[in-house]
């Protein structure tokens, strides 16, 4: 699981027939072919960095927190605020001077339904703790109209404290991230 985010391509020059053989139906390597083993052994010397997505999202959170603190020094801004009872953490929690709470979920890739529900879960956790957010923002590289429609539908739902949600999905590039 440390390397799940890694994808690569091995370009092999045109070879004579029979070199680097495949299984009968041509859908996989023939692992009995010693030439493949030589290649795999050599590739093992070039492992990608571990947990790259996790590290890049951590850097993204830090950059966003730093930007918020620099532009709003008198506000409370923190990363990984805990909600619920099992240690669920909001990526970025912000409380403005007038007490307005804004929460952020940051993702390095495209938005998914799970990301939207994470943000809703954070909102619900805060609301139950009597810290109802005014806004929840999912910041991602990209998002589909399906995710946008989901956010709009959730915004018609009622929060645990009887208000409407106010979730948004935005591109990281719109916030200079």
C-alpha positions as CSV (number, residue, x, y, z in Angstrom):
1,X,0.0,0.0,0.0
2,X,3.0,2.3,0.4
3,X,3.3,2.4,-3.4
4,X,-0.3,2.4,-4.5
5,X,0.0,5.9,-6.1
6,X,2.9,4.8,-8.3
7,X,2.4,4.1,-12.0
8,X,5.1,3.7,-14.6
9,X,5.8,2.6,-18.1
10,X,8.7,0.5,-19.2
11,X,9.5,1.0,-22.8
12,X,11.2,-1.9,-24.4
13,X,12.8,-1.6,-27.8
14,X,11.6,-4.0,-30.5
15,X,13.0,-7.4,-29.7
16,X,13.3,-10.6,-31.7
17,X,10.4,-13.0,-31.4
18,X,10.5,-15.2,-28.3
19,X,12.6,-12.8,-26.2
20,X,10.6,-11.7,-23.1
21,X,7.9,-14.2,-23.7
22,X,4.3,-13.9,-22.5
23,X,1.7,-16.4,-21.4
24,X,-0.2,-18.3,-24.1
25,X,-3.1,-15.8,-24.4
26,X,-0.6,-12.8,-24.4
27,X,-2.2,-11.1,-21.3
28,X,0.7,-11.4,-18.9
29,X,4.4,-11.9,-18.5
30,X,5.8,-15.4,-18.6
31,X,7.3,-15.4,-15.2
32,X,9.3,-18.6,-16.0
33,X,11.2,-16.5,-18.5
34,X,14.6,-15.7,-16.8
35,X,14.9,-12.5,-18.9
36,X,11.8,-11.0,-17.2
37,X,13.3,-11.8,-13.8
38,X,16.5,-9.9,-14.8
39,X,14.4,-6.8,-15.7
40,X,12.2,-7.0,-12.5
41,X,15.3,-7.3,-10.3
42,X,16.8,-4.3,-12.0
43,X,13.6,-2.3,-11.6
44,X,13.5,-3.0,-7.9
45,X,16.6,-0.7,-7.6
46,X,14.3,2.2,-8.5
47,X,11.5,2.2,-6.0
48,X,9.4,5.3,-5.8
49,X,9.1,7.4,-2.7
50,X,6.7,5.9,0.0
51,X,3.3,7.3,0.6
52,X,3.8,10.1,-1.9
53,X,0.1,11.2,-2.0
54,X,0.0,11.5,1.8
55,X,3.2,13.6,1.9
56,X,2.0,15.9,-0.9
57,X,-1.4,16.4,0.8
58,X,0.4,17.2,4.0
59,X,2.5,19.9,2.2
60,X,-0.7,21.2,0.5
61,X,-2.4,21.6,4.0
62,X,0.7,23.3,5.4
63,X,0.9,25.7,2.4
64,X,-2.9,26.6,2.8
65,X,-2.6,27.1,6.5
66,X,0.5,29.3,6.0
67,X,-1.4,31.4,3.4
68,X,-4.4,31.8,5.6
69,X,-2.3,32.8,8.6
70,X,-0.3,35.3,6.5
71,X,-3.4,37.0,5.1
72,X,-5.5,36.8,8.3
73,X,-3.1,36.9,11.2
74,X,-5.8,37.7,13.8
75,X,-7.9,34.6,13.0
76,X,-7.6,31.1,14.4
77,X,-6.3,28.7,11.7
78,X,-5.1,25.2,12.4
79,X,-4.6,22.0,10.5
80,X,-6.0,18.6,11.6
81,X,-8.5,19.7,14.2
82,X,-10.1,16.6,15.8
83,X,-13.8,16.0,15.7
84,X,-16.0,13.1,16.7
85,X,-14.7,10.7,19.4
86,X,-12.4,8.5,17.4
87,X,-9.8,11.1,16.3
88,X,-11.3,12.1,12.9
89,X,-9.3,15.2,11.8
90,X,-10.4,18.1,9.7
91,X,-7.7,19.1,7.2
92,X,-7.9,22.8,8.0
93,X,-10.1,24.6,10.5
94,X,-10.5,28.4,10.4
95,X,-12.4,30.7,12.8
96,X,-12.7,34.3,11.6
97,X,-12.6,37.4,13.9
98,X,-16.4,37.5,13.9
99,X,-16.5,33.8,15.0
100,X,-17.4,32.4,11.6
101,X,-16.1,28.8,11.2
102,X,-14.8,27.6,7.8
103,X,-13.6,24.1,7.3
104,X,-11.5,22.8,4.4
105,X,-10.8,19.3,3.0
106,X,-7.8,19.3,0.6
107,X,-7.1,16.6,-2.0
108,X,-4.3,16.5,-4.5
109,X,-6.4,14.7,-7.2
110,X,-9.9,14.8,-8.5
111,X,-12.8,15.1,-6.1
112,X,-14.8,11.9,-5.2
113,X,-18.1,11.3,-3.5
114,X,-16.1,10.1,-0.5
115,X,-14.3,13.5,-0.2
116,X,-17.7,15.3,-0.2
117,X,-19.0,13.0,2.6
118,X,-15.8,13.5,4.6
119,X,-16.4,17.2,4.6
120,X,-20.1,16.6,5.6
121,X,-18.9,14.3,8.4
122,X,-16.5,17.0,9.7
123,X,-19.4,19.5,9.6
124,X,-21.7,17.2,11.5
125,X,-18.9,16.5,14.1
126,X,-18.4,20.2,14.7
127,X,-22.2,20.9,14.8
128,X,-22.6,18.2,17.5
129,X,-19.8,19.9,19.5
130,X,-21.7,23.3,19.2
131,X,-19.3,24.7,16.7
132,X,-21.4,24.8,13.6
133,X,-19.4,25.8,10.5
134,X,-20.7,28.6,8.2
135,X,-18.9,27.1,5.2
136,X,-17.2,23.8,4.2
137,X,-14.8,23.9,1.2
138,X,-13.5,20.9,-0.7
139,X,-10.3,22.1,-2.5
140,X,-9.1,19.7,-5.2
141,X,-7.2,19.7,-8.5
142,X,-10.3,18.9,-10.4
143,X,-14.0,17.9,-10.0
144,X,-16.8,16.5,-12.2
145,X,-20.3,18.0,-12.6
146,X,-21.5,14.9,-10.7
147,X,-19.5,15.9,-7.6
148,X,-20.8,19.5,-8.0
149,X,-24.4,18.3,-8.2
150,X,-23.8,16.1,-5.1
151,X,-22.6,19.2,-3.2
152,X,-25.6,21.2,-4.3
153,X,-28.0,18.4,-3.2
154,X,-26.3,18.1,0.2
155,X,-26.7,21.9,0.6
156,X,-30.5,21.3,0.6
157,X,-30.2,18.9,3.6
158,X,-30.6,20.0,7.2
159,X,-27.6,19.8,9.6
160,X,-27.9,18.2,13.1
161,X,-28.7,21.7,14.5
162,X,-31.4,22.5,12.0
163,X,-29.6,24.7,9.5
164,X,-28.7,24.1,5.8
165,X,-25.2,22.9,4.8
166,X,-23.1,25.4,2.9
167,X,-20.6,23.1,1.1
168,X,-18.5,24.2,-1.9
169,X,-16.1,22.4,-4.2
170,X,-13.3,24.5,-5.7
171,X,-10.1,24.0,-7.7
172,X,-6.8,24.4,-5.9
173,X,-5.6,26.6,-8.7
174,X,-8.4,29.1,-7.8
175,X,-6.8,29.6,-4.4
176,X,-3.2,29.7,-5.8
177,X,-2.4,26.3,-4.5
